[in-house]
Amino acid sequence: MLDARKQVYRQSGITYYRPWVFLITDGGPTDSWRHAASLVHAGDNDERKNFSFFAVGVQGANMEILAQISRRSPLKLDGLRFRNLFA
């Protein structure tokens, strides 16, 4: 989806910044997630710069798996303090 949107921007001559992708969860994967994690690692790469990926866990999230999905350390959201997440 990101690649398609960026292509539309390019074709329209619209400049854009690297998109941010957030995964916010209160649990853990219920399906096969390792392939998706490899795509995240490939896309959120300093050389390719396709996107920046952020994993966020709320109460009950499996932070160990989030750490494997994201290249950055997962963030722990305190209650509903979304504003602090972006500070």
Backbone as JSON Lines, residues from 0, in Angstrom:
{"i":0,"aa":"M","n":[0.82,-1.19,0.0],"ca":[0.0,0.0,0.0],"c":[0.87,1.26,0.0]}
{"i":1,"aa":"L","n":[1.95,1.2,0.77],"ca":[2.83,2.37,0.82],"c":[3.49,2.61,-0.53]}
{"i":2,"aa":"D","n":[3.96,1.55,-1.15],"ca":[4.61,1.7,-2.45],"c":[3.65,2.28,-3.49]}
{"i":3,"aa":"A","n":[2.41,1.82,-3.48],"ca":[1.42,2.33,-4.43],"c":[1.15,3.82,-4.19]}
{"i":4,"aa":"R","n":[1.02,4.22,-2.94],"ca":[0.76,5.62,-2.63],"c":[1.95,6.49,-3.01]}
{"i":5,"aa":"K","n":[3.16,6.02,-2.74],"ca":[4.35,6.79,-3.1],"c":[4.46,6.93,-4.61]}
{"i":6,"aa":"Q","n":[4.07,5.89,-5.35],"ca":[4.08,5.96,-6.81],"c":[3.12,7.03,-7.31]}
{"i":7,"aa":"V","n":[1.94,7.12,-6.71],"ca":[0.98,8.17,-7.08],"c":[1.59,9.54,-6.82]}
{"i":8,"aa":"Y","n":[2.24,9.7,-5.68],"ca":[2.89,10.98,-5.38],"c":[3.95,11.31,-6.42]}
{"i":9,"aa":"R","n":[4.78,10.33,-6.75],"ca":[5.84,10.57,-7.75],"c":[5.24,10.98,-9.09]}
{"i":10,"aa":"Q","n":[4.22,10.26,-9.53],"ca":[3.59,10.55,-10.82],"c":[2.94,11.93,-10.83]}
{"i":11,"aa":"S","n":[2.5,12.38,-9.67],"ca":[1.84,13.68,-9.56],"c":[2.81,14.8,-9.24]}
{"i":12,"aa":"G","n":[4.09,14.46,-9.06],"ca":[5.09,15.47,-8.75],"c":[4.98,16.01,-7.33]}
{"i":13,"aa":"I","n":[4.41,15.22,-6.44],"ca":[4.24,15.64,-5.04],"c":[5.41,15.11,-4.24]}
{"i":14,"aa":"T","n":[6.07,16.0,-3.52],"ca":[7.16,15.56,-2.65],"c":[6.57,15.0,-1.37]}
{"i":15,"aa":"Y","n":[7.29,14.09,-0.74],"ca":[6.81,13.46,0.48],"c":[8.0,13.07,1.34]}
{"i":16,"aa":"Y","n":[7.71,12.86,2.6],"ca":[8.71,12.38,3.55],"c":[8.56,10.87,3.69]}
{"i":17,"aa":"R","n":[9.53,10.26,4.31],"ca":[9.46,8.82,4.56],"c":[8.25,8.54,5.46]}
{"i":18,"aa":"P","n":[7.35,7.67,5.03],"ca":[6.17,7.37,5.84],"c":[6.52,6.68,7.15]}
{"i":19,"aa":"W","n":[5.69,6.93,8.14],"ca":[5.79,6.24,9.42],"c":[4.7,5.18,9.47]}
{"i":20,"aa":"V","n":[5.07,3.98,9.9],"ca":[4.11,2.89,10.06],"c":[4.12,2.49,11.53]}
{"i":21,"aa":"F","n":[2.93,2.48,12.15],"ca":[2.8,2.11,13.55],"c":[2.02,0.81,13.68]}
{"i":22,"aa":"L","n":[2.54,-0.09,14.48],"ca":[1.83,-1.3,14.89],"c":[1.54,-1.12,16.37]}
{"i":23,"aa":"I","n":[0.26,-1.02,16.71],"ca":[-0.14,-0.86,18.11],"c":[-0.94,-2.1,18.48]}
{"i":24,"aa":"T","n":[-0.5,-2.79,19.53],"ca":[-1.14,-4.05,19.89],"c":[-1.23,-4.22,21.4]}
{"i":25,"aa":"D","n":[-2.22,-5.01,21.8],"ca":[-2.37,-5.36,23.21],"c":[-2.14,-6.86,23.42]}
{"i":26,"aa":"G","n":[-1.54,-7.51,22.45],"ca":[-1.32,-8.95,22.56],"c":[-0.09,-9.37,21.78]}
{"i":27,"aa":"G","n":[-0.28,-10.41,21.0],"ca":[0.79,-10.94,20.17],"c":[0.19,-11.52,18.9]}
{"i":28,"aa":"P","n":[1.01,-11.88,17.95],"ca":[0.51,-12.44,16.7],"c":[-0.26,-13.73,16.92]}
{"i":29,"aa":"T","n":[-1.27,-13.92,16.1],"ca":[-2.05,-15.16,16.14],"c":[-1.84,-15.97,14.87]}
{"i":30,"aa":"D","n":[-0.92,-15.53,14.04],"ca":[-0.62,-16.22,12.8],"c":[0.89,-16.21,12.57]}
{"i":31,"aa":"S","n":[1.3,-16.61,11.4],"ca":[2.72,-16.62,11.05],"c":[3.18,-15.18,10.81]}
{"i":32,"aa":"W","n":[4.14,-14.7,11.58],"ca":[4.54,-13.3,11.53],"c":[5.99,-13.1,11.08]}
{"i":33,"aa":"R","n":[6.75,-14.13,10.97],"ca":[8.19,-13.96,10.66],"c":[8.44,-13.39,9.27]}
{"i":34,"aa":"H","n":[7.63,-13.77,8.28],"ca":[7.8,-13.2,6.94],"c":[7.49,-11.7,6.95]}
{"i":35,"aa":"A","n":[6.42,-11.33,7.65],"ca":[6.08,-9.91,7.76],"c":[7.21,-9.15,8.46]}
{"i":36,"aa":"A","n":[7.79,-9.76,9.48],"ca":[8.9,-9.12,10.19],"c":[10.09,-8.9,9.26]}
{"i":37,"aa":"S","n":[10.36,-9.87,8.38],"ca":[11.48,-9.7,7.44],"c":[11.19,-8.56,6.46]}
{"i":38,"aa":"L","n":[9.93,-8.39,6.07],"ca":[9.57,-7.27,5.19],"c":[9.72,-5.94,5.92]}
{"i":39,"aa":"V","n":[9.37,-5.92,7.2],"ca":[9.54,-4.71,8.01],"c":[11.01,-4.36,8.1]}
{"i":40,"aa":"H","n":[11.86,-5.34,8.37],"ca":[13.29,-5.09,8.49],"c":[13.88,-4.59,7.16]}
{"i":41,"aa":"A","n":[13.41,-5.15,6.07],"ca":[13.91,-4.72,4.75],"c":[13.46,-3.31,4.41]}
{"i":42,"aa":"G","n":[12.23,-2.97,4.73],"ca":[11.7,-1.65,4.39],"c":[12.17,-0.56,5.31]}
{"i":43,"aa":"D","n":[12.35,-0.88,6.59],"ca":[12.81,0.1,7.57],"c":[14.32,-0.05,7.71]}
{"i":44,"aa":"N","n":[14.99,0.31,6.66],"ca":[16.42,0.1,6.53],"c":[17.04,1.45,6.2]}
{"i":45,"aa":"D","n":[18.16,1.78,6.82],"ca":[18.78,3.09,6.63],"c":[19.17,3.36,5.18]}
{"i":46,"aa":"E","n":[19.46,2.32,4.41],"ca":[19.85,2.52,3.02],"c":[18.63,2.68,2.11]}
{"i":47,"aa":"R","n":[17.64,1.82,2.28],"ca":[16.46,1.84,1.41],"c":[15.5,2.97,1.77]}
{"i":48,"aa":"K","n":[15.32,3.22,3.06],"ca":[14.48,4.32,3.55],"c":[13.06,4.28,3.0]}
{"i":49,"aa":"N","n":[12.47,3.08,2.87],"ca":[11.11,2.97,2.37],"c":[10.09,3.51,3.36]}
{"i":50,"aa":"F","n":[10.31,3.24,4.65],"ca":[9.41,3.71,5.7],"c":[10.11,3.58,7.03]}
{"i":51,"aa":"S","n":[9.53,4.2,8.05],"ca":[10.0,4.04,9.42],"c":[8.92,3.28,10.18]}
{"i":52,"aa":"F","n":[9.3,2.2,10.83],"ca":[8.34,1.32,11.5],"c":[8.5,1.44,13.01]}
{"i":53,"aa":"F","n":[7.38,1.57,13.7],"ca":[7.37,1.68,15.15],"c":[6.39,0.66,15.72]}
{"i":54,"aa":"A","n":[6.86,-0.18,16.62],"ca":[6.0,-1.14,17.3],"c":[5.67,-0.56,18.68]}
{"i":55,"aa":"V","n":[4.39,-0.57,19.0],"ca":[3.92,-0.01,20.27],"c":[3.07,-1.05,20.97]}
{"i":56,"aa":"G","n":[3.39,-1.31,22.21],"ca":[2.62,-2.26,23.0],"c":[1.86,-1.55,24.1]}
{"i":57,"aa":"V","n":[0.6,-1.91,24.26],"ca":[-0.18,-1.45,25.4],"c":[-0.26,-2.6,26.39]}
{"i":58,"aa":"Q","n":[-0.97,-2.43,27.48],"ca":[-1.03,-3.45,28.51],"c":[-1.39,-4.81,27.92]}
{"i":59,"aa":"G","n":[-0.57,-5.82,28.21],"ca":[-0.8,-7.17,27.72],"c":[-0.05,-7.52,26.45]}
{"i":60,"aa":"A","n":[0.66,-6.57,25.87],"ca":[1.38,-6.81,24.62],"c":[2.59,-7.72,24.85]}
{"i":61,"aa":"N","n":[2.9,-8.54,23.88],"ca":[4.08,-9.39,23.92],"c":[5.27,-8.58,23.4]}
{"i":62,"aa":"M","n":[5.96,-7.94,24.32],"ca":[7.05,-7.04,23.95],"c":[8.24,-7.79,23.35]}
{"i":63,"aa":"E","n":[8.42,-9.05,23.72],"ca":[9.52,-9.84,23.16],"c":[9.33,-10.07,21.67]}
{"i":64,"aa":"I","n":[8.12,-10.39,21.26],"ca":[7.86,-10.58,19.83],"c":[7.9,-9.25,19.1]}
{"i":65,"aa":"L","n":[7.37,-8.19,19.71],"ca":[7.45,-6.86,19.07],"c":[8.91,-6.48,18.82]}
{"i":66,"aa":"A","n":[9.8,-6.84,19.73],"ca":[11.22,-6.54,19.56],"c":[11.8,-7.3,18.37]}
{"i":67,"aa":"Q","n":[11.25,-8.45,18.05],"ca":[11.73,-9.21,16.9],"c":[11.16,-8.68,15.59]}
{"i":68,"aa":"I","n":[9.98,-8.09,15.66],"ca":[9.35,-7.56,14.44],"c":[9.97,-6.24,14.03]}
{"i":69,"aa":"S","n":[10.27,-5.39,14.98],"ca":[10.75,-4.04,14.71],"c":[12.27,-3.97,14.81]}
{"i":70,"aa":"R","n":[12.87,-3.1,14.0],"ca":[14.31,-2.85,14.11],"c":[14.61,-1.99,15.33]}
{"i":71,"aa":"R","n":[13.66,-1.15,15.73],"ca":[13.8,-0.31,16.91],"c":[13.22,-1.04,18.12]}
{"i":72,"aa":"S","n":[13.62,-0.64,19.29],"ca":[13.02,-1.2,20.5],"c":[11.54,-0.82,20.53]}
{"i":73,"aa":"P","n":[10.68,-1.78,20.86],"ca":[9.26,-1.43,20.92],"c":[9.0,-0.44,22.05]}
{"i":74,"aa":"L","n":[8.0,0.38,21.83],"ca":[7.62,1.38,22.82],"c":[6.46,0.84,23.65]}
{"i":75,"aa":"K","n":[6.46,1.15,24.93],"ca":[5.38,0.72,25.81],"c":[4.5,1.94,26.07]}
{"i":76,"aa":"L","n":[3.23,1.85,25.67],"ca":[2.3,2.95,25.86],"c":[1.72,2.88,27.26]}
{"i":77,"aa":"D","n":[1.78,3.99,27.96],"ca":[1.26,4.08,29.32],"c":[-0.19,4.55,29.26]}
{"i":78,"aa":"G","n":[-1.12,3.62,29.44],"ca":[-2.55,3.97,29.38],"c":[-2.92,4.48,28.0]}
{"i":79,"aa":"L","n":[-3.54,5.65,27.97],"ca":[-3.94,6.27,26.69],"c":[-3.12,7.51,26.38]}
{"i":80,"aa":"R","n":[-1.89,7.53,26.79],"ca":[-1.02,8.7,26.61],"c":[-0.38,8.71,25.23]}
{"i":81,"aa":"F","n":[-1.21,8.8,24.2],"ca":[-0.71,8.8,22.83],"c":[0.13,10.05,22.55]}
{"i":82,"aa":"R","n":[-0.2,11.16,23.14],"ca":[0.55,12.39,22.92],"c":[2.02,12.19,23.31]}
{"i":83,"aa":"N","n":[2.26,11.51,24.43],"ca":[3.63,11.26,24.87],"c":[4.37,10.37,23.89]}
{"i":84,"aa":"L","n":[3.66,9.51,23.2],"ca":[4.27,8.61,22.23],"c":[5.0,9.39,21.13]}
{"i":85,"aa":"F","n":[4.45,10.53,20.75],"ca":[5.0,11.3,19.64],"c":[5.94,12.42,20.09]}
{"i":86,"aa":"A","n":[6.13,12.55,21.4],"ca":[7.0,13.62,21.92],"c":[8.46,13.24,21.7]}
